[in-house]
Amino acid sequence: MARHACKVGLEGVVSKVREGKYPVGRSNDWVKKTCAQRETLTIAGFALDGSNWDGLYLGRRKGSDLIYAGKVDHGFDNDIAKDLQARLKPLIRRTHPYSKRIAHRGIWVELYLLAEIEYRAKSAEGKVRHPVFKGLREDL
């Protein structure tokens, strides 16, 4: 059942031990099996909190348009964040690259780099939920 849930794009499955109780709060009688999905997305920009790294803005191609796919702010250590910032700074552009304006104020970049992202599900708008950065896709 868990494999099927992941295959159809669900976030996961929650199950209970047959003889288990329905307690208030947490219990070892309940298990959550989450799905991990991966996708290669276009890096559209990055965010800084002051001078600290705060993640990447992502996009998904739909024809010639770039659709906002969310922001990933997990999966970066200090070395990865410094490397990404060094690679992205020369690519900075003045305008956002999305086909529709978004509410975020990112530092937008030319669309040359791709990121491999692991996530649990997509929202109805196509944004990744609980995303984690896994690395740059330099093989494409």
Secondary structure as UniProt FT lines:
FT   HELIX           2..7
FT   TURN            8..9
FT   STRAND          12..16
FT   TURN            18..19
FT   TURN            28..29
FT   STRAND          30..34
FT   STRAND          37..49
FT   TURN            50..51
FT   STRAND          52..62
FT   TURN            63..64
FT   STRAND          65..72
FT   HELIX           78..88
FT   HELIX           89..91
FT   STRAND          107..109
FT   STRAND          114..119
FT   STRAND          121..122
FT   TURN            124..125
FT   STRAND          128..129
FT   STRAND          132..136
//
